[in-house]
Amino acid sequence: MLNALFSSFATHIGTTCGGDNTPAYIHRMNVIDRLFPDAQYAYVMRDGWDFSLSLKQIYCGPKKMYTAA
């Protein structure tokens, strides 16, 4: 049912697939594998400097670059 829902949404927006970049999903890969047996995964390693800049923009995040890094 969940797969049908995502497929329907993808068709609605004019694409054949979708994605999600929620980091916490790494701890639930066994569940994701069962729900979406045909899923494909992309491993993206983010630049540490870029990540630190993003953290600075968060309201409760660190304000100094060395702390964010």
CHARMM-style PDB file with segment names, atoms N, HN, CA, C and O in Angstrom:
ATOM      1  N   MET     1       0.815  -1.179   0.000  1.00  0.00      PROA
ATOM      2  CA  MET     1       0.000   0.000   0.000  1.00  0.00      PROA
ATOM      3  C   MET     1       0.870   1.259   0.000  1.00  0.00      PROA
ATOM      4  O   MET     1       0.597   2.215  -0.726  1.00  0.00      PROA
ATOM      5  N   LEU     2       1.904   1.244   0.812  1.00  0.00      PROA
ATOM      6  HN  LEU     2       2.125   0.467   1.402  1.00  0.00      PROA
ATOM      7  CA  LEU     2       2.798   2.394   0.878  1.00  0.00      PROA
ATOM      8  C   LEU     2       3.492   2.618  -0.461  1.00  0.00      PROA
ATOM      9  O   LEU     2       3.638   3.755  -0.910  1.00  0.00      PROA
ATOM     10  N   ASN     3       3.917   1.534  -1.090  1.00  0.00      PROA
ATOM     11  HN  ASN     3       3.799   0.611  -0.724  1.00  0.00      PROA
ATOM     12  CA  ASN     3       4.564   1.639  -2.391  1.00  0.00      PROA
ATOM     13  C   ASN     3       3.597   2.213  -3.427  1.00  0.00      PROA
ATOM     14  O   ASN     3       3.994   3.028  -4.260  1.00  0.00      PROA
ATOM     15  N   ALA     4       2.333   1.795  -3.380  1.00  0.00      PROA
ATOM     16  HN  ALA     4       2.010   1.133  -2.703  1.00  0.00      PROA
ATOM     17  CA  ALA     4       1.321   2.311  -4.302  1.00  0.00      PROA
ATOM     18  C   ALA     4       1.105   3.805  -4.082  1.00  0.00      PROA
ATOM     19  O   ALA     4       0.935   4.562  -5.038  1.00  0.00      PROA
ATOM     20  N   LEU     5       1.113   4.216  -2.843  1.00  0.00      PROA
ATOM     21  HN  LEU     5       1.251   3.601  -2.066  1.00  0.00      PROA
ATOM     22  CA  LEU     5       0.941   5.627  -2.520  1.00  0.00      PROA
ATOM     23  C   LEU     5       2.086   6.466  -3.097  1.00  0.00      PROA
ATOM     24  O   LEU     5       1.846   7.496  -3.728  1.00  0.00      PROA
ATOM     25  N   PHE     6       3.322   6.026  -2.879  1.00  0.00      PROA
ATOM     26  HN  PHE     6       3.517   5.190  -2.366  1.00  0.00      PROA
ATOM     27  CA  PHE     6       4.468   6.757  -3.409  1.00  0.00      PROA
ATOM     28  C   PHE     6       4.490   6.738  -4.932  1.00  0.00      PROA
ATOM     29  O   PHE     6       4.828   7.741  -5.561  1.00  0.00      PROA
ATOM     30  N   SER     7       4.133   5.613  -5.524  1.00  0.00      PROA
ATOM     31  HN  SER     7       3.857   4.798  -5.013  1.00  0.00      PROA
ATOM     32  CA  SER     7       4.083   5.522  -6.988  1.00  0.00      PROA
ATOM     33  C   SER     7       3.034   6.461  -7.558  1.00  0.00      PROA
ATOM     34  O   SER     7       3.264   7.127  -8.567  1.00  0.00      PROA
ATOM     35  N   SER     8       1.892   6.510  -6.912  1.00  0.00      PROA
ATOM     36  HN  SER     8       1.705   5.969  -6.092  1.00  0.00      PROA
ATOM     37  CA  SER     8       0.820   7.394  -7.349  1.00  0.00      PROA
ATOM     38  C   SER     8       1.246   8.854  -7.265  1.00  0.00      PROA
ATOM     39  O   SER     8       0.965   9.640  -8.170  1.00  0.00      PROA
ATOM     40  N   PHE     9       1.916   9.213  -6.188  1.00  0.00      PROA
ATOM     41  HN  PHE     9       2.144   8.574  -5.452  1.00  0.00      PROA
ATOM     42  CA  PHE     9       2.394  10.584  -6.031  1.00  0.00      PROA
ATOM     43  C   PHE     9       3.435  10.918  -7.094  1.00  0.00      PROA
ATOM     44  O   PHE     9       3.407  12.007  -7.667  1.00  0.00      PROA
ATOM     45  N   ALA    10       4.351   9.993  -7.360  1.00  0.00      PROA
ATOM     46  HN  ALA    10       4.373   9.108  -6.894  1.00  0.00      PROA
ATOM     47  CA  ALA    10       5.379  10.217  -8.382  1.00  0.00      PROA
ATOM     48  C   ALA    10       4.730  10.442  -9.741  1.00  0.00      PROA
ATOM     49  O   ALA    10       5.140  11.334 -10.484  1.00  0.00      PROA
ATOM     50  N   THR    11       3.731   9.649 -10.068  1.00  0.00      PROA
ATOM     51  HN  THR    11       3.398   8.925  -9.465  1.00  0.00      PROA
ATOM     52  CA  THR    11       3.014   9.818 -11.333  1.00  0.00      PROA
ATOM     53  C   THR    11       2.320  11.178 -11.371  1.00  0.00      PROA
ATOM     54  O   THR    11       2.314  11.854 -12.400  1.00  0.00      PROA
ATOM     55  N   HSD    12       1.748  11.561 -10.264  1.00  0.00      PROA
ATOM     56  HN  HSD    12       1.752  11.012  -9.428  1.00  0.00      PROA
ATOM     57  CA  HSD    12       1.042  12.842 -10.170  1.00  0.00      PROA
ATOM     58  C   HSD    12       1.961  14.034 -10.454  1.00  0.00      PROA
ATOM     59  O   HSD    12       1.547  14.997 -11.100  1.00  0.00      PROA
ATOM     60  N   ILE    13       3.198  13.970  -9.976  1.00  0.00      PROA
ATOM     61  HN  ILE    13       3.534  13.188  -9.451  1.00  0.00      PROA
ATOM     62  CA  ILE    13       4.120  15.084 -10.194  1.00  0.00      PROA
ATOM     63  C   ILE    13       4.972  14.902 -11.448  1.00  0.00      PROA
ATOM     64  O   ILE    13       5.852  15.717 -11.727  1.00  0.00      PROA
ATOM     65  N   GLY    14       4.712  13.837 -12.201  1.00  0.00      PROA
ATOM     66  HN  GLY    14       3.998  13.176 -11.974  1.00  0.00      PROA
ATOM     67  CA  GLY    14       5.371  13.649 -13.486  1.00  0.00      PROA
ATOM     68  C   GLY    14       6.736  13.016 -13.451  1.00  0.00      PROA
ATOM     69  O   GLY    14       7.582  13.326 -14.290  1.00  0.00      PROA
ATOM     70  N   THR    15       6.973  12.138 -12.501  1.00  0.00      PROA
ATOM     71  HN  THR    15       6.287  11.887 -11.819  1.00  0.00      PROA
ATOM     72  CA  THR    15       8.256  11.446 -12.431  1.00  0.00      PROA
ATOM     73  C   THR    15       8.002   9.956 -12.190  1.00  0.00      PROA
ATOM     74  O   THR    15       6.875   9.544 -11.916  1.00  0.00      PROA
ATOM     75  N   THR    16       9.036   9.180 -12.294  1.00  0.00      PROA
ATOM     76  HN  THR    16       9.952   9.515 -12.517  1.00  0.00      PROA
ATOM     77  CA  THR    16       8.883   7.735 -12.082  1.00  0.00      PROA
ATOM     78  C   THR    16       9.438   7.274 -10.747  1.00  0.00      PROA
ATOM     79  O   THR    16       9.216   6.134 -10.339  1.00  0.00      PROA
ATOM     80  N   CYS    17      10.149   8.142 -10.075  1.00  0.00      PROA
ATOM     81  HN  CYS    17      10.329   9.068 -10.407  1.00  0.00      PROA
ATOM     82  CA  CYS    17      10.728   7.746  -8.795  1.00  0.00      PROA
ATOM     83  C   CYS    17      10.853   8.952  -7.886  1.00  0.00      PROA
ATOM     84  O   CYS    17      10.670  10.092  -8.314  1.00  0.00      PROA
ATOM     85  N   GLY    18      11.162   8.693  -6.648  1.00  0.00      PROA
ATOM     86  HN  GLY    18      11.310   7.767  -6.301  1.00  0.00      PROA
ATOM     87  CA  GLY    18      11.327   9.756  -5.673  1.00  0.00      PROA
ATOM     88  C   GLY    18      12.472   9.428  -4.745  1.00  0.00      PROA
ATOM     89  O   GLY    18      13.127   8.395  -4.881  1.00  0.00      PROA
ATOM     90  N   GLY    19      12.701  10.303  -3.816  1.00  0.00      PROA
ATOM     91  HN  GLY    19      12.169  11.142  -3.706  1.00  0.00      PROA
ATOM     92  CA  GLY    19      13.789  10.062  -2.886  1.00  0.00      PROA
ATOM     93  C   GLY    19      13.573  10.805  -1.590  1.00  0.00      PROA
ATOM     94  O   GLY    19      12.686  11.650  -1.472  1.00  0.00      PROA
ATOM     95  N   ASP    20      14.386  10.477  -0.641  1.00  0.00      PROA
ATOM     96  HN  ASP    20      15.106   9.790  -0.737  1.00  0.00      PROA
ATOM     97  CA  ASP    20      14.325  11.124   0.660  1.00  0.00      PROA
ATOM     98  C   ASP    20      15.739  11.160   1.209  1.00  0.00      PROA
ATOM     99  O   ASP    20      16.513  10.223   1.012  1.00  0.00      PROA
ATOM    100  N   ASN    21      16.071  12.227   1.888  1.00  0.00      PROA
ATOM    101  HN  ASN    21      15.442  12.988   2.048  1.00  0.00      PROA
ATOM    102  CA  ASN    21      17.434  12.357   2.396  1.00  0.00      PROA
ATOM    103  C   ASN    21      17.482  12.474   3.917  1.00  0.00      PROA
ATOM    104  O   ASN    21      18.343  13.163   4.463  1.00  0.00      PROA
ATOM    105  N   THR    22      16.572  11.813   4.589  1.00  0.00      PROA
ATOM    106  HN  THR    22      15.872  11.253   4.146  1.00  0.00      PROA
ATOM    107  CA  THR    22      16.537  11.859   6.043  1.00  0.00      PROA
ATOM    108  C   THR    22      17.664  10.995   6.616  1.00  0.00      PROA
ATOM    109  O   THR    22      17.634   9.774   6.461  1.00  0.00      PROA
ATOM    110  N   PRO    23      18.655  11.603   7.275  1.00  0.00      PROA
ATOM    111  CA  PRO    23      19.799  10.843   7.767  1.00  0.00      PROA
ATOM    112  C   PRO    23      19.442   9.720   8.738  1.00  0.00      PROA
ATOM    113  O   PRO    23      20.114   8.689   8.758  1.00  0.00      PROA
ATOM    114  N   ALA    24      18.404   9.901   9.536  1.00  0.00      PROA
ATOM    115  HN  ALA    24      17.858  10.739   9.520  1.00  0.00      PROA
ATOM    116  CA  ALA    24      18.051   8.899  10.545  1.00  0.00      PROA
ATOM    117  C   ALA    24      17.582   7.583   9.923  1.00  0.00      PROA
ATOM    118  O   ALA    24      17.541   6.558  10.604  1.00  0.00      PROA
ATOM    119  N   TYR    25      17.228   7.604   8.633  1.00  0.00      PROA
ATOM    120  HN  TYR    25      17.262   8.436   8.080  1.00  0.00      PROA
ATOM    121  CA  TYR    25      16.780   6.363   7.982  1.00  0.00      PROA
ATOM    122  C   TYR    25      17.869   5.299   7.950  1.00  0.00      PROA
ATOM    123  O   TYR    25      17.572   4.117   7.777  1.00  0.00      PROA
ATOM    124  N   ILE    26      19.102   5.695   8.112  1.00  0.00      PROA
ATOM    125  HN  ILE    26      19.343   6.655   8.253  1.00  0.00      PROA
ATOM    126  CA  ILE    26      20.199   4.730   8.104  1.00  0.00      PROA
ATOM    127  C   ILE    26      20.014   3.678   9.198  1.00  0.00      PROA
ATOM    128  O   ILE    26      20.492   2.550   9.070  1.00  0.00      PROA
ATOM    129  N   HSD    27      19.319   4.054  10.273  1.00  0.00      PROA
ATOM    130  HN  HSD    27      18.931   4.970  10.376  1.00  0.00      PROA
ATOM    131  CA  HSD    27      19.085   3.125  11.376  1.00  0.00      PROA
ATOM    132  C   HSD    27      17.874   2.234  11.140  1.00  0.00      PROA
ATOM    133  O   HSD    27      17.593   1.351  11.950  1.00  0.00      PROA
ATOM    134  N   ARG    28      17.160   2.445  10.057  1.00  0.00      PROA
ATOM    135  HN  ARG    28      17.388   3.162   9.398  1.00  0.00      PROA
ATOM    136  CA  ARG    28      15.950   1.672   9.755  1.00  0.00      PROA
ATOM    137  C   ARG    28      16.016   1.015   8.374  1.00  0.00      PROA
ATOM    138  O   ARG    28      14.982   0.760   7.755  1.00  0.00      PROA
ATOM    139  N   MET    29      17.217   0.746   7.899  1.00  0.00      PROA
ATOM    140  HN  MET    29      18.056   0.954   8.401  1.00  0.00      PROA
ATOM    141  CA  MET    29      17.369   0.188   6.558  1.00  0.00      PROA
ATOM    142  C   MET    29      16.691  -1.171   6.414  1.00  0.00      PROA
ATOM    143  O   MET    29      16.191  -1.496   5.337  1.00  0.00      PROA
ATOM    144  N   ASN    30      16.666  -1.962   7.471  1.00  0.00      PROA
ATOM    145  HN  ASN    30      17.072  -1.698   8.345  1.00  0.00      PROA
ATOM    146  CA  ASN    30      15.996  -3.274   7.377  1.00  0.00      PROA
ATOM    147  C   ASN    30      14.500  -3.098   7.119  1.00  0.00      PROA
ATOM    148  O   ASN    30      13.911  -3.875   6.367  1.00  0.00      PROA
ATOM    149  N   VAL    31      13.886  -2.103   7.723  1.00  0.00      PROA
ATOM    150  HN  VAL    31      14.365  -1.473   8.334  1.00  0.00      PROA
ATOM    151  CA  VAL    31      12.464  -1.833   7.506  1.00  0.00      PROA
ATOM    152  C   VAL    31      12.245  -1.309   6.089  1.00  0.00      PROA
ATOM    153  O   VAL    31      11.318  -1.736   5.400  1.00  0.00      PROA
ATOM    154  N   ILE    32      13.091  -0.394   5.663  1.00  0.00      PROA
ATOM    155  HN  ILE    32      13.844  -0.047   6.222  1.00  0.00      PROA
ATOM    156  CA  ILE    32      12.971   0.170   4.319  1.00  0.00      PROA
ATOM    157  C   ILE    32      13.143  -0.926   3.271  1.00  0.00      PROA
ATOM    158  O   ILE    32      12.422  -0.942   2.272  1.00  0.00      PROA
ATOM    159  N   ASP    33      14.082  -1.834   3.484  1.00  0.00      PROA
ATOM    160  HN  ASP    33      14.667  -1.820   4.295  1.00  0.00      PROA
ATOM    161  CA  ASP    33      14.279  -2.952   2.552  1.00  0.00      PROA
ATOM    162  C   ASP    33      13.040  -3.827   2.442  1.00  0.00      PROA
ATOM    163  O   ASP    33      12.707  -4.306   1.358  1.00  0.00      PROA
ATOM    164  N   ARG    34      12.362  -4.037   3.557  1.00  0.00      PROA
ATOM    165  HN  ARG    34      12.632  -3.649   4.438  1.00  0.00      PROA
ATOM    166  CA  ARG    34      11.141  -4.856   3.522  1.00  0.00      PROA
ATOM    167  C   ARG    34       9.984  -4.117   2.856  1.00  0.00      PROA
ATOM    168  O   ARG    34       9.206  -4.718   2.116  1.00  0.00      PROA
ATOM    169  N   LEU    35       9.870  -2.818   3.117  1.00  0.00      PROA
ATOM    170  HN  LEU    35      10.502  -2.330   3.719  1.00  0.00      PROA
ATOM    171  CA  LEU    35       8.785  -2.034   2.528  1.00  0.00      PROA
ATOM    172  C   LEU    35       8.985  -1.796   1.035  1.00  0.00      PROA
ATOM    173  O   LEU    35       8.025  -1.800   0.263  1.00  0.00      PROA
ATOM    174  N   PHE    36      10.231  -1.588   0.636  1.00  0.00      PROA
ATOM    175  HN  PHE    36      11.010  -1.585   1.262  1.00  0.00      PROA
ATOM    176  CA  PHE    36      10.553  -1.270  -0.749  1.00  0.00      PROA
ATOM    177  C   PHE    36      11.658  -2.195  -1.253  1.00  0.00      PROA
ATOM    178  O   PHE    36      12.811  -1.774  -1.353  1.00  0.00      PROA
ATOM    179  N   PRO    37      11.331  -3.439  -1.569  1.00  0.00      PROA
ATOM    180  CA  PRO    37      12.365  -4.400  -1.964  1.00  0.00      PROA
ATOM    181  C   PRO    37      13.102  -4.019  -3.255  1.00  0.00      PROA
ATOM    182  O   PRO    37      14.207  -4.506  -3.492  1.00  0.00      PROA
ATOM    183  N   ASP    38      12.521  -3.172  -4.076  1.00  0.00      PROA
ATOM    184  HN  ASP    38      11.623  -2.776  -3.883  1.00  0.00      PROA
ATOM    185  CA  ASP    38      13.179  -2.752  -5.321  1.00  0.00      PROA
ATOM    186  C   ASP    38      13.888  -1.407  -5.176  1.00  0.00      PROA
ATOM    187  O   ASP    38      14.317  -0.823  -6.171  1.00  0.00      PROA
ATOM    188  N   ALA    39      14.011  -0.921  -3.960  1.00  0.00      PROA
ATOM    189  HN  ALA    39      13.662  -1.396  -3.152  1.00  0.00      PROA
ATOM    190  CA  ALA    39      14.625   0.392  -3.740  1.00  0.00      PROA
ATOM    191  C   ALA    39      16.085   0.391  -4.168  1.00  0.00      PROA
ATOM    192  O   ALA    39      16.779  -0.623  -4.096  1.00  0.00      PROA
ATOM    193  N   GLN    40      16.521   1.551  -4.610  1.00  0.00      PROA
ATOM    194  HN  GLN    40      15.957   2.375  -4.668  1.00  0.00      PROA
ATOM    195  CA  GLN    40      17.923   1.766  -4.946  1.00  0.00      PROA
ATOM    196  C   GLN    40      18.443   2.858  -4.022  1.00  0.00      PROA
ATOM    197  O   GLN    40      17.703   3.766  -3.643  1.00  0.00      PROA
ATOM    198  N   TYR    41      19.708   2.765  -3.665  1.00  0.00      PROA
ATOM    199  HN  TYR    41      20.308   2.027  -3.973  1.00  0.00      PROA
ATOM    200  CA  TYR    41      20.281   3.677  -2.691  1.00  0.00      PROA
ATOM    201  C   TYR    41      21.462   4.430  -3.281  1.00  0.00      PROA
ATOM    202  O   TYR    41      22.223   3.893  -4.086  1.00  0.00      PROA
ATOM    203  N   ALA    42      21.598   5.662  -2.871  1.00  0.00      PROA
ATOM    204  HN  ALA    42      20.980   6.098  -2.217  1.00  0.00      PROA
ATOM    205  CA  ALA    42      22.758   6.476  -3.257  1.00  0.00      PROA
ATOM    206  C   ALA    42      23.428   6.932  -1.969  1.00  0.00      PROA
ATOM    207  O   ALA    42      22.775   7.476  -1.079  1.00  0.00      PROA
ATOM    208  N   TYR    43      24.699   6.714  -1.880  1.00  0.00      PROA
ATOM    209  HN  TYR    43      25.229   6.272  -2.604  1.00  0.00      PROA
ATOM    210  CA  TYR    43      25.460   7.160  -0.719  1.00  0.00      PROA
ATOM    211  C   TYR    43      26.095   8.496  -1.070  1.00  0.00      PROA
ATOM    212  O   TYR    43      26.861   8.588  -2.030  1.00  0.00      PROA
ATOM    213  N   VAL    44      25.787   9.514  -0.315  1.00  0.00      PROA
ATOM    214  HN  VAL    44      25.165   9.440   0.465  1.00  0.00      PROA
ATOM    215  CA  VAL    44      26.309  10.848  -0.580  1.00  0.00      PROA
ATOM    216  C   VAL    44      27.144  11.281   0.616  1.00  0.00      PROA
ATOM    217  O   VAL    44      26.662  11.297   1.748  1.00  0.00      PROA
ATOM    218  N   MET    45      28.377  11.625   0.359  1.00  0.00      PROA
ATOM    219  HN  MET    45      28.768  11.612  -0.561  1.00  0.00      PROA
ATOM    220  CA  MET    45      29.243  12.125   1.416  1.00  0.00      PROA
ATOM    221  C   MET    45      29.301  13.639   1.270  1.00  0.00      PROA
ATOM    222  O   MET    45      29.755  14.154   0.248  1.00  0.00      PROA
ATOM    223  N   ARG    46      28.847  14.335   2.279  1.00  0.00      PROA
ATOM    224  HN  ARG    46      28.478  13.917   3.108  1.00  0.00      PROA
ATOM    225  CA  ARG    46      28.776  15.788   2.217  1.00  0.00      PROA
ATOM    226  C   ARG    46      30.070  16.417   2.714  1.00  0.00      PROA
ATOM    227  O   ARG    46      30.703  15.928   3.650  1.00  0.00      PROA
ATOM    228  N   ASP    47      30.440  17.497   2.072  1.00  0.00      PROA
ATOM    229  HN  ASP    47      29.925  17.894   1.312  1.00  0.00      PROA
ATOM    230  CA  ASP    47      31.624  18.246   2.453  1.00  0.00      PROA
ATOM    231  C   ASP    47      31.455  18.791   3.872  1.00  0.00      PROA
ATOM    232  O   ASP    47      30.428  19.399   4.176  1.00  0.00      PROA
ATOM    233  N   GLY    48      32.426  18.589   4.727  1.00  0.00      PROA
ATOM    234  HN  GLY    48      33.259  18.095   4.479  1.00  0.00      PROA
ATOM    235  CA  GLY    48      32.347  19.008   6.121  1.00  0.00      PROA
ATOM    236  C   GLY    48      32.189  20.509   6.298  1.00  0.00      PROA
ATOM    237  O   GLY    48      31.484  20.961   7.201  1.00  0.00      PROA
ATOM    238  N   TRP    49      32.842  21.279   5.442  1.00  0.00      PROA
ATOM    239  HN  TRP    49      33.414  20.912   4.709  1.00  0.00      PROA
ATOM    240  CA  TRP    49      32.736  22.741   5.529  1.00  0.00      PROA
ATOM    241  C   TRP    49      31.304  23.176   5.222  1.00  0.00      PROA
ATOM    242  O   TRP    49      30.738  24.008   5.932  1.00  0.00      PROA
ATOM    243  N   ASP    50      30.726  22.616   4.169  1.00  0.00      PROA
ATOM    244  HN  ASP    50      31.186  21.941   3.592  1.00  0.00      PROA
ATOM    245  CA  ASP    50      29.356  22.936   3.777  1.00  0.00      PROA
ATOM    246  C   ASP    50      28.373  22.546   4.878  1.00  0.00      PROA
ATOM    247  O   ASP    50      27.444  23.291   5.186  1.00  0.00      PROA
ATOM    248  N   PHE    51      28.587  21.380   5.463  1.00  0.00      PROA
ATOM    249  HN  PHE    51      29.342  20.774   5.213  1.00  0.00      PROA
ATOM    250  CA  PHE    51      27.730  20.920   6.551  1.00  0.00      PROA
ATOM    251  C   PHE    51      27.806  21.875   7.747  1.00  0.00      PROA
ATOM    252  O   PHE    51      26.787  22.191   8.362  1.00  0.00      PROA
ATOM    253  N   SER    52      29.018  22.330   8.070  1.00  0.00      PROA
ATOM    254  HN  SER    52      29.846  22.074   7.571  1.00  0.00      PROA
ATOM    255  CA  SER    52      29.200  23.259   9.189  1.00  0.00      PROA
ATOM    256  C   SER    52      28.482  24.578   8.927  1.00  0.00      PROA
ATOM    257  O   SER    52      27.888  25.153   9.840  1.00  0.00      PROA
ATOM    258  N   LEU    53      28.532  25.063   7.680  1.00  0.00      PROA
ATOM    259  HN  LEU    53      29.015  24.596   6.939  1.00  0.00      PROA
ATOM    260  CA  LEU    53      27.820  26.293   7.333  1.00  0.00      PROA
ATOM    261  C   LEU    53      26.317  26.125   7.516  1.00  0.00      PROA
ATOM    262  O   LEU    53      25.641  27.050   7.968  1.00  0.00      PROA
ATOM    263  N   SER    54      25.790  24.955   7.171  1.00  0.00      PROA
ATOM    264  HN  SER    54      26.339  24.205   6.804  1.00  0.00      PROA
ATOM    265  CA  SER    54      24.365  24.685   7.352  1.00  0.00      PROA
ATOM    266  C   SER    54      23.993  24.685   8.833  1.00  0.00      PROA
ATOM    267  O   SER    54      22.945  25.208   9.213  1.00  0.00      PROA
ATOM    268  N   LEU    55      24.844  24.101   9.662  1.00  0.00      PROA
ATOM    269  HN  LEU    55      25.695  23.676   9.353  1.00  0.00      PROA
ATOM    270  CA  LEU    55      24.575  24.057  11.099  1.00  0.00      PROA
ATOM    271  C   LEU    55      24.512  25.458  11.699  1.00  0.00      PROA
ATOM    272  O   LEU    55      23.722  25.711  12.608  1.00  0.00      PROA
ATOM    273  N   LYS    56      25.342  26.367  11.191  1.00  0.00      PROA
ATOM    274  HN  LYS    56      25.984  26.161  10.453  1.00  0.00      PROA
ATOM    275  CA  LYS    56      25.339  27.734  11.710  1.00  0.00      PROA
ATOM    276  C   LYS    56      24.003  28.426  11.481  1.00  0.00      PROA
ATOM    277  O   LYS    56      23.633  29.315  12.249  1.00  0.00      PROA
ATOM    278  N   GLN    57      23.271  28.034  10.438  1.00  0.00      PROA
ATOM    279  HN  GLN    57      23.572  27.312   9.815  1.00  0.00      PROA
ATOM    280  CA  GLN    57      22.006  28.685  10.103  1.00  0.00      PROA
ATOM    281  C   GLN    57      20.839  28.188  10.949  1.00  0.00      PROA
ATOM    282  O   GLN    57      19.774  28.805  10.957  1.00  0.00      PROA
ATOM    283  N   ILE    58      21.029  27.088  11.653  1.00  0.00      PROA
ATOM    284  HN  ILE    58      21.895  26.587  11.645  1.00  0.00      PROA
ATOM    285  CA  ILE    58      19.971  26.549  12.500  1.00  0.00      PROA
ATOM    286  C   ILE    58      19.872  27.404  13.763  1.00  0.00      PROA
ATOM    287  O   ILE    58      20.887  27.766  14.358  1.00  0.00      PROA
ATOM    288  N   TYR    59      18.667  27.714  14.155  1.00  0.00      PROA
ATOM    289  HN  TYR    59      17.842  27.419  13.671  1.00  0.00      PROA
ATOM    290  CA  TYR    59      18.425  28.590  15.308  1.00  0.00      PROA
ATOM    291  C   TYR    59      19.192  28.145  16.548  1.00  0.00      PROA
ATOM    292  O   TYR    59      19.811  28.962  17.228  1.00  0.00      PROA
ATOM    293  N   CYS    60      19.149  26.852  16.836  1.00  0.00      PROA
ATOM    294  HN  CYS    60      18.646  26.188  16.283  1.00  0.00      PROA
ATOM    295  CA  CYS    60      19.793  26.369  18.061  1.00  0.00      PROA
ATOM    296  C   CYS    60      21.159  25.748  17.774  1.00  0.00      PROA
ATOM    297  O   CYS    60      21.744  25.110  18.649  1.00  0.00      PROA
ATOM    298  N   GLY    61      21.665  25.930  16.562  1.00  0.00      PROA
ATOM    299  HN  GLY    61      21.190  26.448  15.852  1.00  0.00      PROA
ATOM    300  CA  GLY    61      22.944  25.341  16.197  1.00  0.00      PROA
ATOM    301  C   GLY    61      24.127  26.156  16.702  1.00  0.00      PROA
ATOM    302  O   GLY    61      23.948  27.264  17.209  1.00  0.00      PROA
ATOM    303  N   PRO    62      25.332  25.616  16.565  1.00  0.00      PROA
ATOM    304  CA  PRO    62      26.533  26.328  17.003  1.00  0.00      PROA
ATOM    305  C   PRO    62      26.740  27.592  16.173  1.00  0.00      PROA
ATOM    306  O   PRO    62      26.363  27.630  15.002  1.00  0.00      PROA
ATOM    307  N   LYS    63      27.330  28.619  16.762  1.00  0.00      PROA
ATOM    308  HN  LYS    63      27.636  28.588  17.714  1.00  0.00      PROA
ATOM    309  CA  LYS    63      27.521  29.898  16.078  1.00  0.00      PROA
ATOM    310  C   LYS    63      28.947  30.092  15.566  1.00  0.00      PROA
ATOM    311  O   LYS    63      29.184  30.963  14.730  1.00  0.00      PROA
ATOM    312  N   LYS    64      29.882  29.310  16.044  1.00  0.00      PROA
ATOM    313  HN  LYS    64      29.689  28.602  16.724  1.00  0.00      PROA
ATOM    314  CA  LYS    64      31.263  29.423  15.597  1.00  0.00      PROA
ATOM    315  C   LYS    64      31.599  28.227  14.723  1.00  0.00      PROA
ATOM    316  O   LYS    64      31.188  27.100  15.000  1.00  0.00      PROA
ATOM    317  N   MET    65      32.366  28.494  13.645  1.00  0.00      PROA
ATOM    318  HN  MET    65      32.700  29.409  13.419  1.00  0.00      PROA
ATOM    319  CA  MET    65      32.675  27.435  12.683  1.00  0.00      PROA
ATOM    320  C   MET    65      33.437  26.281  13.321  1.00  0.00      PROA
ATOM    321  O   MET    65      33.169  25.123  13.002  1.00  0.00      PROA
ATOM    322  N   TYR    66      34.389  26.570  14.221  1.00  0.00      PROA
ATOM    323  HN  TYR    66      34.607  27.511  14.480  1.00  0.00      PROA
ATOM    324  CA  TYR    66      35.150  25.480  14.832  1.00  0.00      PROA
ATOM    325  C   TYR    66      34.275  24.595  15.696  1.00  0.00      PROA
ATOM    326  O   TYR    66      34.549  23.403  15.834  1.00  0.00      PROA
ATOM    327  N   THR    67      33.220  25.159  16.285  1.00  0.00      PROA
ATOM    328  HN  THR    67      32.997  26.128  16.173  1.00  0.00      PROA
ATOM    329  CA  THR    67      32.280  24.364  17.087  1.00  0.00      PROA
ATOM    330  C   THR    67      31.411  23.506  16.185  1.00  0.00      PROA
ATOM    331  O   THR    67      31.160  22.337  16.479  1.00  0.00      PROA
ATOM    332  N   ALA    68      30.953  24.091  15.083  1.00  0.00      PROA
ATOM    333  HN  ALA    68      31.158  25.041  14.844  1.00  0.00      PROA
ATOM    334  CA  ALA    68      30.125  23.350  14.132  1.00  0.00      PROA
ATOM    335  C   ALA    68      30.904  22.201  13.514  1.00  0.00      PROA
ATOM    336  O   ALA    68      30.373  21.107  13.329  1.00  0.00      PROA
ATOM    337  N   ALA    69      32.180  22.459  13.192  1.00  0.00      PROA
ATOM    338  HN  ALA    69      32.612  23.349  13.342  1.00  0.00      PROA
ATOM    339  CA  ALA    69      33.007  21.421  12.580  1.00  0.00      PROA
ATOM    340  C   ALA    69      33.252  20.295  13.562  1.00  0.00      PROA
ATOM    341  OT1 ALA    69      33.931  19.323  13.230  1.00  0.00      PROA
TER     342      ALA     69
END
